[in-house]
Structures are given as structure tokens and as C-alpha cells.
Amino acid sequence: MNEYLEFAKDLAKEAGSIMYENFLTNPAKEWKEDRTPLTFTDTQINRLVIERISASFPDHSVLGEEESHNLGGEMTWVCDPVDGTMAFSHGLPISTFSLALTRAGKPIVGVVYDPYIKRLFWASKGEGAFLNGDQIHVSQSESLENTLIDLEAIGESGQPVIKLKPDFLPALTALGANSTRLWSVILPSVLVASGQFSATLFVHTKPEDGASIKIIVEEAGGKVTDLFGREQRYDQPTNGFLASNGKIHQQLLNLIAEYTVDK
């Protein structure tokens, strides 16, 4: 396990250096069909990940947001080369690199790197979660009052697993929660692991957004499920995810169910 973790940490720093340097040059972008931007940095880092993994672990698969390789293996690396491309391409330094190794769909190693202030989050199965070498833990909030929750669920782009009724946010606010939408679900999700946020809600099917979060948040003492409270694989399309400190998880699942638009 240590071999995989150290490999992932080194690769995250290499990818982060590319992200940081390219960020300073005001990267050009194009728009994908789901109304999200794509920059050269996304494809450059995705290609780097495939090259490094193919050289070190030739039997492993790579599932990347922009490009995949050798799919179908039991051991699959799941990569989001630049999570928060919208922010990245508009001059906001809140994007991250994310990489997880899954075995039969279950994450066993996860790393997330914020290259702007050099925050490296990581976890491996059964070993705890860490930020730059210091062990981290989720918050101890037992109610929604005075919590901070990121709501990537509110967006209408792409094809969400569920749609929430307009009064979901007022209902959440009435329970005392504060909400954000940062254009980057992975950064607030690792901040769930370190206790600054209490939950994140993501309604899309992209496994690369949830694979590293699953292991980092749970190794920090939290809980990550799909939007219906179930376990799921992270080497294939997902049913979104809810990441929380665990103590408010069921409250949020109940609220999501109550305010989901009937299809």
C-alpha cells in the first residue's frame, strides 16, 4: 500500500506544479457539451497520469475525466486532473488535482493536492487521513446549525442524478446551515475531512469527483455514500455522493429525499 501511496503523492505534486505554472499564464479554454470548460492543462495532466501509471503499473487501468486507458482491470486509478476548471480558467485559485486507486471499485488510496498553497491531503485504507503529514479529523457537529455545506447539487449543468426543488436551500438555511458553491467539489470535500466544512453534496455521475473523497473523508472519521445512502463503486458512473462528518449524514439524506423533484 505504501508503494501506491508514495507514487500517488509524488504524481500529485508533479501535476500540481503544471497546474500552478499554467494558471499564471491565464489559460485559454474551450467549452464542452455539458457547459463546463476544458483547458490544455486538463488534457496535459490527464496524459501525464496515464504515462506515469502505465510505466509503473502496466496492468492497472486509468479512468480519467478527459482520457482513460486500459479500462476493465481490478486495480483502477481514477483521476480528475483539474477539479474546478471553471475557477481555474477564470483566475480563481481554488482548483485541485485528485487521484485515487480503487480495487474492485473500492478506493484504497486517495490524494488531493491544492498547488496554490501546497496542501496535500492523503489517505490509505486503515491508516487515517493526513494533511501535509498531520492527521486530520472531521468536525463533531451533531446538527446542521452553524455548519458549512457545499452544494454542487444546485447547478443545472450536465445530467444530474437528481434535481432538487427550489425550496431545498431555504429549508437547509432554516435549519441553521450555511452554504457555498465553489465550482470545485473536491476542495470543500477534503475540507470536510479536515473539519472546516461539515458536508458536501454532489449530484453528478462522474466517479473522478468522488473516488479520492470516499477514502479521505472516511479515514478522517466521516461518511460518504451515494445520494440515496448506499455504498457504490468508484470505477464507473456513480449516483452522485454525499460526504459528511457522519453525524449529520442521515439528516441530510432525509432532506435530500424530501426535496428531490419527482421524475
Secondary structure, 3 states (H helix, E strand, C coil): CHHHHHHHHHHHHHHHHHHHHHHCCCCCEEECCCCCEEEHHHHHHHHHHHHHHHHHCCCCEEEECCCCECCCCCEEEEEEEEECHHHHCCCCCCCEEEEEEEECCEEEEEEEEECCCCEEEEEECCCCEEECCEECCCCCCCCCCCCEEEEHHHCCCCCCCCCECCCHHHHHHHCCCEEECCCCCHHHHHHHHCCCCCEEEECCCCHHHCHHHHHHHHHCCCEEECCCCCCCCCCCCCCCEEEECCCCHHHHHHHHHHCECCC
